[in-house]
Amino acid sequence: MDIDFDIDALIDDPATRILVCCGSGGVGKTTTAAAVALRAAERGRRVVVLTIDPARRLAQALGLDELSNEPSAVPLEGGELDAMMLDMRRTFDDMVYAHSTPDRAEKIIANPFYQTVSSSFSGTQEYMAMEKLGQLHARGEWDLIVVDTPPSRSALDFLDAPQRMSTFLDGRMIRLLSSPARAGGKGLRKIVGAGFGLFAKAVSTIVGGQLLTDASAFVSAFDTMFGGFRERATRTYELLRSGGTAFLVVATPEPDALREAAYFVDRLAGEGMPLAGLVLNRTHPVLAPLSAAKARTAAENAGSSRLASAVLRLHADRVDLAEREERLLARFTGAHPSVPVVRVPAVAGDISDLDGLRAVGERLADQAPPVPPVGTVRSLR
């Protein structure tokens, strides 16, 4: 039997300072993050929600024309809620300006290699989401920060990104690329040895001489920021492990989504990071304790009442779907019996306004036990 999850107790607790919504793509992380943030704000917390969603629908649902890289106030009659959308390139630029002189920052930002790394390098979006989280936390303006993690191919990328980015920028290969600028003419062989000439020639052949030159100039200008990169990555990583942080793993009742959620739960446990529970979106609870078999039998015996027959068959299909979802969830809870679960029934249509987000929040909080199909769901618990 899965453990009930009290979302209101979590967001009302003043010790909860950061909530991270994570999971595979397409499971409703962004909507969940926005709904939780709105509910927390209207229950008295000062909240900012950081989203990773290029669609305009979320801004419209929050009553804003658009979301930017800086928090904007959501128009509420009661409660304080700010919302923002991560601008990966802008966040990287801001970090460069904050940790370099104006002249050096301009050189870095104008460098073609930097422009490539800051906009398309694998892991940059995840790293910048972590960077922005650290910035928001340092400002100290909010009681609660809600984070919607990037739509990565793997949900695990969010935890791996800081180390991957730091390793890349401080790695042996990138250091070799910077050697010409560091060594300077005749001193090159003394520092990197005769083998570098062959290495540079080979790399130039593969990636192009101009890219090699750009990379060398970039790393030379960026050199003084390496320590800051590692330090900030470590600090934010430790923030995620702190007692004030809680992770919400979001999934849908589908095999791939629950498999990804299971991997993430295991990873969080291995990293010592605090898991609050699993949010299972788009479920289809049964509304009456009538089995699918009995509903179909009744439909066949409905005679001339086409409406009654159609309703009974729809109910039978709904029971089949609910049973499938229960079996999938039972596998997850069987492997992770201590993880609390909150089920959020599917909502018809898109979430297009604050009332829609409130409805999702209410479904998150309203955890009355689902009605079990007779003789079926009970046997799974």
C-alpha positions in Angstrom: 0.0 0.0 0.0 1.4 3.4 -1.0 2.0 6.1 1.7 -0.2 9.2 1.5 1.6 12.5 0.8 0.5 15.7 2.6 1.6 18.5 0.2 0.1 21.2 2.4 2.2 20.1 5.4 5.3 20.3 3.2 4.7 23.8 1.8 3.4 25.2 5.1 6.6 24.1 7.0 8.8 27.2 7.3 11.8 24.8 7.3 11.0 24.0 3.7 12.9 26.6 1.7 13.5 24.9 -1.7 11.3 22.5 -3.6 12.7 20.8 -6.7 10.3 19.2 -9.2 12.1 16.6 -11.3 11.2 13.8 -13.6 11.3 12.8 -17.3 9.9 15.1 -20.0 6.2 15.5 -20.6 5.0 14.4 -17.2 3.8 17.8 -16.0 6.8 19.1 -14.0 6.2 22.7 -15.0 2.5 22.7 -14.2 3.2 20.9 -10.9 5.8 23.5 -10.0 3.5 26.4 -10.8 0.6 24.9 -9.0 2.6 24.1 -5.9 4.1 27.6 -5.9 0.7 29.3 -6.3 -0.8 27.2 -3.5 2.1 27.9 -1.2 1.9 31.7 -1.9 -1.9 31.8 -1.2 -1.3 29.9 2.1 1.1 32.6 3.3 4.6 31.9 1.9 6.7 34.4 -0.1 7.4 32.3 -3.1 9.4 32.4 -6.4 9.0 29.8 -9.0 11.8 29.1 -11.6 10.5 27.4 -14.7 12.3 25.9 -17.6 9.6 26.1 -20.3 9.7 28.1 -23.5 5.9 27.9 -24.1 3.9 31.1 -23.4 1.0 29.1 -21.9 2.5 29.1 -18.4 3.0 32.9 -18.4 -0.6 33.3 -19.5 -1.8 30.9 -16.8 0.0 33.0 -14.3 -1.6 36.2 -15.6 1.6 37.5 -17.1 2.4 38.6 -20.7 5.7 36.8 -20.6 8.3 35.3 -18.2 11.9 36.7 -18.2 15.2 35.8 -16.6 14.2 38.0 -13.6 11.4 37.4 -11.2 8.1 39.1 -12.1 5.2 39.5 -9.6 2.1 37.4 -10.3 -1.1 39.4 -9.8 -2.7 37.8 -6.8 -5.4 39.2 -4.5 -3.8 37.5 -1.6 -0.2 36.1 -1.4 3.2 36.9 -2.8 4.3 35.0 -5.8 7.1 35.8 -8.3 7.7 33.8 -11.5 10.5 33.6 -13.9 11.8 31.5 -16.8 15.4 30.5 -17.1 17.3 32.3 -19.9 20.4 30.0 -20.2 22.6 32.4 -22.2 21.6 35.4 -20.1 22.4 33.6 -16.8 25.8 32.5 -18.1 26.5 36.1 -19.2 25.5 37.5 -15.8 27.8 35.0 -14.1 30.7 36.1 -16.3 30.1 39.7 -15.5 29.8 39.0 -11.8 33.2 37.2 -11.6 35.4 39.1 -14.0 36.4 42.7 -14.9 34.2 44.5 -17.4 36.9 44.3 -20.1 37.6 40.6 -19.6 33.9 39.9 -19.5 33.3 41.6 -22.8 36.2 39.5 -24.4 34.7 36.3 -23.0 31.2 37.0 -24.2 32.3 38.1 -27.7 34.3 34.9 -28.2 32.6 32.5 -30.6 33.7 29.4 -28.6 32.0 30.9 -25.5 28.9 31.6 -27.5 28.8 27.9 -28.5 29.4 26.6 -25.0 26.9 29.0 -23.4 24.1 28.1 -25.7 24.4 24.5 -26.8 27.0 22.6 -24.8 25.4 19.5 -23.2 24.6 20.2 -19.6 24.7 24.0 -19.9 21.0 24.4 -19.3 21.1 22.2 -16.3 24.1 24.0 -14.9 22.5 27.4 -15.4 19.4 26.2 -13.7 21.5 25.3 -10.7 23.3 28.7 -11.0 20.1 30.6 -11.0 18.8 28.6 -8.0 22.0 29.6 -6.1 21.5 33.3 -7.1 17.8 33.3 -5.9 18.8 31.6 -2.6 21.6 34.2 -2.0 19.2 37.1 -2.5 17.1 35.9 0.5 13.9 37.6 -0.7 11.7 34.5 -0.6 10.5 32.0 2.0 10.2 29.3 -0.7 11.9 28.7 -4.0 10.2 26.2 -6.4 12.3 24.9 -9.2 11.1 23.2 -12.4 14.1 21.2 -13.7 15.1 21.2 -17.4 13.4 18.8 -19.8 16.5 16.7 -20.0 16.7 13.4 -21.9 17.4 11.9 -18.5 16.2 13.4 -15.2 19.5 12.5 -13.7 21.3 15.2 -15.8 20.2 17.9 -13.4 22.4 16.5 -10.6 25.3 15.6 -13.0 25.4 18.9 -14.8 27.5 21.0 -12.4 30.2 18.4 -12.2 30.1 17.8 -15.9 30.4 21.5 -16.7 33.1 22.1 -14.1 35.1 19.1 -15.4 34.8 20.3 -19.0 36.0 23.8 -18.3 38.7 22.7 -16.0 39.6 19.5 -17.8 42.9 18.4 -19.4 41.6 18.8 -23.0 40.4 22.3 -22.5 43.7 23.2 -20.6 45.6 21.9 -23.6 43.6 24.2 -25.9 44.6 27.1 -23.7 48.3 26.3 -23.7 49.3 28.4 -26.7 47.9 31.5 -25.1 49.5 30.7 -21.7 52.8 29.6 -23.1 53.3 32.4 -25.5 55.6 31.8 -28.4 59.0 30.4 -27.5 57.9 29.3 -24.0 55.4 26.9 -25.4 57.7 23.8 -25.5 58.9 24.4 -22.0 55.4 24.3 -20.6 53.6 21.6 -22.6 56.4 19.8 -24.4 57.1 19.0 -28.0 54.1 16.8 -28.2 51.6 19.7 -28.1 52.5 20.7 -31.7 51.4 17.4 -33.0 48.3 17.5 -30.8 47.4 21.0 -32.0 47.8 20.0 -35.6 45.6 17.0 -35.2 42.9 18.9 -33.3 43.0 21.7 -35.9 42.4 19.1 -38.7 39.4 17.7 -36.9 37.7 20.9 -35.5 39.2 23.6 -37.6 42.0 26.0 -36.9 39.7 28.9 -36.1 37.8 27.0 -33.5 41.0 25.9 -31.9 42.1 29.6 -31.8 38.8 30.7 -30.4 38.9 27.9 -27.7 42.4 28.9 -26.7 41.5 32.6 -26.4 38.3 31.7 -24.5 40.0 29.6 -21.9 42.8 32.1 -21.5 40.3 34.8 -20.7 38.1 32.5 -18.6 41.0 31.1 -16.6 40.5 33.2 -13.5 36.9 32.0 -13.2 37.7 28.2 -13.0 37.9 28.2 -9.2 34.6 30.1 -9.0 33.0 27.6 -11.2 34.0 24.7 -9.0 33.2 26.6 -5.8 29.7 27.6 -7.0 28.9 24.1 -8.3 29.9 22.6 -4.9 28.0 25.2 -2.9 24.7 24.7 -4.9 25.1 21.0 -4.8 25.4 21.1 -1.0 22.3 23.4 -0.9 20.4 20.6 -2.6 21.5 18.2 0.1 20.5 20.5 2.9 17.6 20.0 5.3 15.7 22.9 3.8 15.4 21.3 0.4 12.9 18.7 -0.8 12.6 16.9 -4.1 9.3 16.1 -5.7 9.7 13.4 -8.3 6.9 13.8 -10.9 5.7 11.0 -13.2 2.7 9.8 -15.0 1.2 6.2 -14.8 3.2 5.1 -17.8 6.1 2.5 -17.8 8.8 4.8 -19.0 7.9 7.7 -16.7 7.7 5.5 -13.6 10.9 3.7 -14.6 12.7 7.1 -14.8 11.1 8.1 -11.5 12.5 5.0 -9.9 16.0 5.7 -11.2 15.7 9.2 -9.8 14.5 8.1 -6.4 17.4 5.7 -6.2 19.9 8.4 -7.3 18.5 10.9 -4.7 18.9 8.2 -2.0 22.5 7.5 -3.1 23.4 11.2 -3.1 21.8 11.7 0.4 19.3 14.2 -1.0 15.9 14.7 0.7 13.0 13.2 -1.2 9.5 14.4 -0.3 7.6 12.0 -2.4 6.2 11.0 -5.8 3.6 13.2 -7.6 1.7 10.8 -10.0 0.0 13.1 -12.6 -2.9 12.3 -14.9 -4.3 9.4 -13.1 -7.8 8.0 -13.8 -9.5 7.1 -10.6 -12.6 4.9 -10.6 -15.7 6.7 -9.6 -17.9 3.7 -8.6 -17.1 0.3 -7.1 -18.4 -1.6 -10.2 -16.0 -4.1 -11.9 -15.3 -3.9 -15.6 -16.8 -7.4 -16.2 -20.1 -6.5 -14.4 -20.3 -3.2 -16.2 -19.9 -4.9 -19.6 -22.5 -7.5 -18.7 -24.9 -4.8 -17.6 -24.2 -2.9 -20.9 -25.1 -6.0 -22.9 -28.4 -6.4 -20.9 -29.3 -2.7 -21.2 -31.6 -3.5 -24.0 -32.8 -0.5 -26.0 -31.2 2.0 -23.6 -28.2 3.1 -25.8 -27.2 5.8 -23.3 -27.1 3.4 -20.4 -25.1 0.9 -22.4 -22.6 3.6 -23.6 -22.1 4.8 -20.0 -21.5 1.3 -18.7 -19.0 0.6 -21.4 -17.2 3.8 -20.7 -17.1 2.9 -17.1 -15.6 -0.6 -18.0 -12.9 1.1 -20.1 -12.1 3.5 -17.2 -11.8 0.5 -14.8 -9.4 -1.2 -17.1 -7.3 1.9 -17.4 -7.4 2.4 -13.6 -6.3 -1.2 -13.0 -3.4 -0.8 -15.4 -2.3 2.3 -13.6 -2.6 0.6 -10.3 -0.4 -2.3 -11.4 2.3 0.1 -12.7 2.2 2.0 -9.4 2.2 -1.2 -7.4 5.5 -2.1 -9.0 7.0 1.2 -8.1 5.8 1.2 -4.5 6.8 -2.4 -4.2 10.4 -1.4 -5.0 10.2 1.9 -3.0 7.7 1.2 -0.1 8.9 4.2 1.9 8.2 6.8 -0.8 5.0 8.8 -0.2 2.7 9.1 -3.2 0.2 11.8 -4.2 -2.1 11.1 -7.1 -3.3 14.0 -9.3 -6.3 13.0 -11.5 -6.2 14.1 -15.2 -7.6 17.5 -16.0 -9.6 18.0 -19.2 -8.0 20.5 -21.5 -5.0 22.8 -21.0 -4.2 24.8 -17.8 -4.8 28.3 -19.1 -5.3 30.5 -16.0 -4.8 30.9 -12.2 -8.0 29.0 -11.5 -6.7 26.1 -13.5 -3.5 26.0 -11.5 -5.5 26.3 -8.3 -7.5 23.3 -9.3 -4.3 21.3 -9.8 -3.1 22.4 -6.4 -6.4 21.3 -4.8 -6.1 17.9 -6.5 -2.5 17.7 -5.1 -3.9 18.4 -1.6 -7.1 16.4 -1.8 -6.0 12.8 -1.2 -9.1 11.0 -0.4 -8.6 7.2 -1.0 -9.6 6.2 -4.5 -12.6 4.0 -5.0 -11.3 0.5 -5.7 -12.9 -1.6 -8.4 -14.6 -4.6 -6.7 -12.3 -7.5 -6.2 -9.5 -6.0 -8.2 -7.5 -3.1 -6.9 -7.6 -4.3 -3.3 -5.8 -7.4 -4.3 -2.9 -5.2 -5.6 -2.2 -3.6 -2.2 
